[in-house]
Amino acid sequence: MERAMLVNMADLKFNLPVTKEVGVDAETLATIDRGIKDADEGRTVPLDEVRKMVPEWISKFESHKRR
């Protein structure tokens, strides 16, 4: 791992003011929970790999835009 100390998502303390509630459907909430669980269990992608993937994602979704 690149970082010497791993932190569980639940251990992070975000001291941000709540500006408004955002409605999230059950499917989205389940996906977020699954992602947090994966991260807590170490199933992540290194930042350098993600940086390589971003241009592919952008081109994939840009090709779906209506013209």
GULOFI-705972 format. One record per residue (C-alpha): x, y, z. Coordinates in steps of 0.2 Angstrom, whole numbers, plus 2048, in hexadecimal, padded with zeros to 3 digits. Layout:
XYZ...
end
This chain:
8008008008068127FC80081880D80881281D7F88138277E780E8217D78168277C680E8277B981A81F7AF81982F7BE8208397BF83082F7B883F8377B184C82B7AD85C8337A386482579386E82878386582177C87281476D86780E76785680E76984C7FE75D83E7FA76582E7F575C81F7EE75E80E7F67698077E77758167E87768147FB77A8027F97888057EC7908127F878F8068077977F97FC7A58057F77A880A8097A97F780E7B57F37FF7C08028047C07FC8177C57EB8117D37F18067CC7EE7F57D17FF7ED7DA8057DE7EA80E7DF7E98217DB7F581F7CC7EA8127C47DB81C7C67E382B7BE7E68207AF7D481A7AF7CC82C7AF7CF83079D7C78207987B88237A27B683579B7B782F7897AB82178D79E82D7947A183B78779D82F77978C82C78078783F78077984377577E84E766
end
